[in-house]
Amino acid sequence: MALFSESPWKWTSRFLLLGGASFLVGFVSALLHPLFGDSSALGGVLFYFAGLCSLAFWAGVVGAAVSFVRERRGHHAPPAKPVA
């Protein structure tokens, strides 16, 4: 299986999906966090979950930009060698 597939938009769409989903989940977590407060376990989990989603959002944005530029320039990765 190749690291980057033959479809030029496959990885870009995956990174955009990662960025969009993490933005949505992080936004909902940030809205729900004050309702439960820092003293409850769920409030603390939502706070850390919102922080992790912000990191995943930026990973999705940067990954989408890099894969988009690579595909536009025609720099496709060589097929991966099978692990024996």
VEXVO-45105 format. One record per residue: z negated, y, x negated of N, C-alpha, C, O in turn; residue in one letter. Coordinates in pm, 1 decimal. Layout:
! residues N
[[Z,Y,X],[Z,Y,X],[Z,Y,X],[Z,Y,X],"A"],
...
! end
This chain:
! residues 84
[[0.0,-117.2,-83.7],[0.0,0.0,0.0],[0.0,123.6,-88.2],[-79.8,133.7,-181.4],"M"],
[[85.6,214.0,-60.5],[96.7,335.5,-139.7],[-12.9,434.3,-101.2],[-56.8,439.3,13.7],"A"],
[[-56.1,512.8,-200.0],[-158.0,612.1,-172.2],[-106.8,713.6,-70.5],[-173.0,740.4,29.7],"L"],
[[8.7,768.8,-95.9],[73.9,856.6,0.4],[188.4,779.5,62.0],[267.8,718.6,-9.7],"F"],
[[198.1,781.0,191.2],[296.9,699.6,260.3],[434.1,765.2,254.9],[450.8,874.7,201.2],"S"],
[[530.6,696.2,311.2],[666.7,748.8,317.8],[675.4,865.4,416.0],[760.1,953.2,399.6],"E"],
[[589.8,867.7,517.0],[588.9,975.9,614.4],[529.7,1101.0,550.8],[414.4,1098.3,507.7],"S"],
[[605.3,1210.7,543.5],[555.2,1328.7,473.3],[436.0,1395.8,539.5],[358.2,1462.3,471.0],"P"],
[[419.0,1380.9,669.6],[312.0,1452.4,738.2],[190.9,1364.8,766.7],[95.2,1411.4,828.5],"W"],
[[192.5,1241.2,723.9],[83.9,1150.1,759.0],[-49.6,1195.5,701.1],[-148.1,1204.4,774.4],"K"],
[[-55.2,1224.3,572.4],[-180.9,1264.8,511.3],[-220.2,1404.7,552.7],[-339.1,1432.2,569.5],"W"],
[[-124.6,1493.9,569.7],[-157.4,1628.5,615.4],[-220.5,1623.8,753.2],[-318.3,1693.9,779.4],"T"],
[[-164.8,1540.7,842.5],[-222.1,1531.6,976.8],[-359.6,1465.3,973.5],[-446.2,1500.8,1053.4],"S"],
[[-381.3,1371.0,883.9],[-514.0,1309.2,871.6],[-617.9,1410.1,824.7],[-729.4,1413.2,876.9],"R"],
[[-582.4,1492.1,727.1],[-676.0,1593.1,680.4],[-700.6,1699.4,786.7],[-812.9,1747.9,800.4],"F"],
[[-597.0,1736.4,862.1],[-616.1,1832.1,970.8],[-704.6,1774.0,1080.0],[-786.1,1845.5,1138.3],"L"],
[[-689.5,1645.2,1108.3],[-775.8,1579.4,1205.2],[-920.5,1577.6,1155.8],[-1012.6,1600.9,1234.0],"L"],
[[-941.3,1550.3,1027.7],[-1075.3,1554.0,969.4],[-1135.6,1693.5,982.0],[-1251.3,1708.4,1021.4],"L"],
[[-1057.6,1794.7,948.7],[-1107.4,1931.9,957.1],[-1139.4,1973.2,1100.0],[-1242.8,2035.2,1124.6],"G"],
[[-1052.0,1939.8,1194.4],[-1075.2,1975.9,1333.4],[-1193.4,1903.5,1394.4],[-1274.4,1964.3,1464.3],"G"],
[[-1203.9,1774.2,1368.6],[-1315.0,1696.6,1424.1],[-1448.1,1741.5,1364.7],[-1547.0,1753.5,1437.0],"A"],
[[-1451.7,1766.2,1235.1],[-1577.0,1809.4,1173.7],[-1615.3,1949.4,1219.2],[-1734.1,1979.4,1230.9],"S"],
[[-1517.5,2035.8,1245.2],[-1547.8,2168.8,1298.1],[-1608.5,2158.5,1437.5],[-1706.6,2226.3,1468.3],"F"],
[[-1550.3,2074.3,1520.9],[-1600.2,2057.6,1657.3],[-1741.4,1998.5,1658.3],[-1829.3,2049.4,1727.8],"L"],
[[-1763.4,1892.1,1582.2],[-1895.3,1828.9,1578.2],[-1998.3,1922.2,1514.4],[-2112.4,1928.7,1560.2],"V"],
[[-1959.5,1993.6,1410.1],[-2051.2,2088.3,1347.2],[-2087.3,2203.6,1438.8],[-2201.6,2249.2,1439.6],"G"],
[[-1990.7,2250.8,1515.8],[-2015.2,2360.0,1610.6],[-2111.8,2315.4,1719.7],[-2205.3,2387.6,1754.2],"F"],
[[-2088.6,2196.4,1773.8],[-2178.1,2143.6,1877.1],[-2317.3,2119.3,1820.0],[-2416.9,2147.5,1886.7],"V"],
[[-2325.7,2067.8,1698.2],[-2456.1,2045.1,1635.3],[-2529.3,2177.4,1611.6],[-2650.8,2185.6,1629.7],"S"],
[[-2455.6,2280.2,1571.4],[-2518.2,2410.5,1549.3],[-2565.9,2471.9,1680.8],[-2666.4,2542.9,1683.0],"A"],
[[-2495.4,2445.3,1789.4],[-2540.6,2495.6,1918.9],[-2661.8,2419.3,1970.9],[-2750.7,2479.1,2031.6],"L"],
[[-2666.9,2288.6,1948.0],[-2777.3,2207.2,1998.2],[-2902.8,2216.3,1911.5],[-3012.7,2189.3,1960.0],"L"],
[[-2888.6,2253.4,1785.9],[-3002.4,2257.5,1693.7],[-3115.5,2347.5,1743.7],[-3230.6,2303.7,1741.8],"H"],
[[-3089.5,2470.6,1788.2],[-3201.2,2554.8,1834.0],[-3271.1,2501.9,1959.6],[-3387.8,2533.1,1983.2],"P"],
[[-3201.7,2423.7,2038.6],[-3265.2,2371.4,2159.2],[-3378.4,2274.1,2127.6],[-3476.0,2265.9,2202.1],"L"],
[[-3365.6,2201.1,2018.5],[-3466.4,2101.9,1982.9],[-3564.2,2152.9,1877.7],[-3676.6,2103.4,1868.8],"F"],
[[-3523.3,2249.9,1799.0],[-3611.9,2308.0,1699.3],[-3622.2,2223.9,1573.4],[-3583.1,2107.2,1570.9],"G"],
[[-3676.2,2286.1,1468.3],[-3689.2,2218.0,1339.5],[-3803.8,2117.5,1338.6],[-3804.7,2025.0,1257.3],"D"],
[[-3899.6,2135.0,1427.9],[-4016.0,2047.1,1424.8],[-3985.6,1907.8,1479.8],[-4052.9,1811.3,1443.5],"S"],
[[-3885.6,1896.3,1566.6],[-3852.2,1764.3,1619.8],[-3757.3,1692.0,1525.0],[-3687.6,1754.6,1445.1],"S"],
[[-3755.7,1561.2,1534.8],[-3669.0,1481.4,1447.9],[-3522.4,1506.3,1480.8],[-3439.4,1514.7,1390.3],"A"],
[[-3490.0,1518.1,1608.3],[-3349.8,1539.1,1647.4],[-3299.8,1675.1,1601.7],[-3184.2,1688.2,1561.5],"L"],
[[-3385.6,1776.7,1607.3],[-3346.4,1909.3,1558.6],[-3314.4,1908.7,1410.6],[-3217.8,1971.1,1366.6],"G"],
[[-3396.8,1837.3,1333.2],[-3371.5,1826.7,1189.1],[-3244.4,1750.7,1158.1],[-3169.0,1787.9,1068.2],"G"],
[[-3220.5,1643.1,1233.4],[-3098.4,1564.4,1213.8],[-2976.0,1648.4,1248.4],[-2876.2,1644.5,1176.4],"V"],
[[-2982.3,1723.9,1357.1],[-2869.1,1808.6,1395.3],[-2843.5,1917.0,1291.6],[-2728.5,1952.6,1265.9],"L"],
[[-2951.3,1970.3,1231.3],[-2935.0,2072.2,1127.6],[-2860.8,2015.7,1006.5],[-2766.4,2077.7,957.5],"F"],
[[-2902.2,1899.8,958.5],[-2835.2,1839.4,843.5],[-2694.4,1790.6,878.9],[-2603.9,1795.0,795.6],"Y"],
[[-2676.9,1744.9,1001.0],[-2545.0,1701.0,1045.3],[-2447.1,1817.9,1050.1],[-2330.4,1802.8,1013.8],"F"],
[[-2494.4,1935.4,1095.1],[-2409.8,2054.8,1096.1],[-2371.7,2095.0,953.4],[-2259.4,2139.0,929.0],"A"],
[[-2465.1,2080.0,859.7],[-2434.3,2111.3,719.5],[-2332.3,2016.0,660.0],[-2241.6,2058.4,588.4],"G"],
[[-2346.5,1887.3,689.3],[-2249.0,1789.4,639.1],[-2111.5,1810.6,701.5],[-2009.5,1791.0,635.5],"L"],
[[-2108.6,1850.2,827.3],[-1980.1,1874.5,893.1],[-1908.7,1995.4,833.2],[-1785.7,1999.6,829.5],"C"],
[[-1985.5,2093.4,786.4],[-1920.0,2207.7,722.8],[-1853.5,2166.1,591.9],[-1746.1,2215.4,557.7],"S"],
[[-1918.4,2074.6,518.8],[-1855.4,2023.2,396.6],[-1730.6,1941.2,428.7],[-1629.6,1951.4,359.0],"L"],
[[-1737.7,1860.0,534.1],[-1621.2,1781.0,574.6],[-1508.8,1870.8,623.4],[-1391.5,1840.0,602.1],"A"],
[[-1543.1,1982.4,689.1],[-1441.1,2077.3,733.8],[-1364.1,2133.9,614.5],[-1241.1,2138.4,615.7],"F"],
[[-1437.3,2176.9,512.0],[-1368.6,2232.7,394.9],[-1290.5,2126.6,318.5],[-1185.8,2156.6,261.1],"W"],
[[-1339.5,2004.0,317.1],[-1262.6,1895.6,254.7],[-1133.0,1872.1,331.6],[-1029.2,1846.9,270.5],"A"],
[[-1137.2,1880.0,463.4],[-1016.8,1863.8,544.6],[-917.4,1976.9,523.6],[-796.9,1953.2,515.1],"G"],
[[-967.3,2099.4,515.3],[-879.0,2215.2,496.2],[-812.6,2209.7,358.7],[-691.5,2228.2,347.0],"V"],
[[-891.9,2184.4,255.3],[-835.3,2179.3,119.8],[-741.3,2059.8,105.7],[-634.6,2072.5,45.6],"V"],
[[-778.8,1945.0,159.5],[-692.4,1827.3,153.1],[-561.5,1847.8,226.7],[-456.5,1804.4,179.2],"G"],
[[-565.8,1913.9,343.0],[-443.0,1941.5,417.2],[-352.6,2036.8,339.9],[-230.9,2018.1,335.8],"A"],
[[-411.8,2138.1,279.0],[-331.0,2233.5,201.8],[-267.5,2166.0,81.1],[-149.5,2187.5,53.0],"A"],
[[-343.9,2085.2,9.9],[-290.7,2017.6,-109.0],[-182.1,1918.3,-70.3],[-77.1,1914.3,-134.5],"V"],
[[-205.0,1838.4,33.0],[-102.9,1740.4,71.7],[21.0,1808.5,128.5],[132.2,1759.1,110.0],"S"],
[[3.4,1921.4,197.6],[118.7,1994.9,249.0],[203.3,2049.2,134.4],[325.8,2037.9,136.7],"F"],
[[138.5,2108.0,34.3],[211.6,2163.4,-80.3],[279.9,2051.7,-158.2],[394.0,2067.4,-201.5],"V"],
[[211.0,1938.2,-176.6],[271.5,1825.7,-249.2],[395.0,1772.3,-176.1],[496.5,1742.6,-239.0],"R"],
[[386.2,1760.4,-45.0],[499.6,1708.3,31.1],[615.1,1807.9,34.7],[731.2,1767.0,32.3],"E"],
[[585.8,1936.6,40.4],[692.1,2037.2,41.5],[764.9,2043.1,-92.4],[885.3,2068.1,-97.2],"R"],
[[692.3,2020.2,-199.7],[753.3,2023.3,-332.1],[820.9,1892.1,-368.7],[893.8,1885.1,-467.6],"R"],
[[797.1,1788.5,-289.7],[859.1,1660.0,-315.5],[787.5,1576.4,-418.2],[846.6,1484.0,-473.9],"G"],
[[661.8,1606.0,-444.9],[583.4,1529.8,-541.5],[513.0,1415.7,-469.8],[395.2,1426.2,-435.5],"H"],
[[582.9,1310.6,-447.9],[523.0,1194.2,-384.1],[457.0,1108.7,-491.5],[508.3,1094.2,-602.5],"H"],
[[345.5,1054.4,-456.6],[274.8,968.6,-551.2],[348.6,835.5,-563.8],[407.4,788.4,-466.4],"A"],
[[346.3,775.2,-680.2],[411.1,643.4,-694.3],[333.5,539.3,-613.6],[215.3,558.3,-585.1],"P"],
[[398.7,431.3,-577.6],[326.9,325.7,-503.2],[211.2,271.3,-584.8],[220.6,255.3,-706.5],"P"],
[[103.7,243.6,-516.5],[-13.6,188.6,-584.4],[12.2,44.1,-623.8],[78.7,-30.1,-551.5],"A"],
[[-40.6,4.8,-738.7],[-24.7,-133.4,-782.1],[-126.0,-220.3,-709.5],[-241.1,-179.3,-693.8],"K"],
[[-87.5,-337.2,-665.3],[-183.3,-422.6,-595.3],[-293.3,-470.4,-690.1],[-268.2,-498.5,-807.3],"P"],
[[-411.7,-478.8,-638.9],[-524.7,-525.5,-717.4],[-523.7,-677.6,-716.8],[-526.8,-739.9,-610.7],"V"],
[[-519.3,-736.8,-834.6],[-513.3,-883.0,-843.4],[-646.6,-943.1,-870.6],[-658.4,-1065.2,-880.9],"A"],
! end
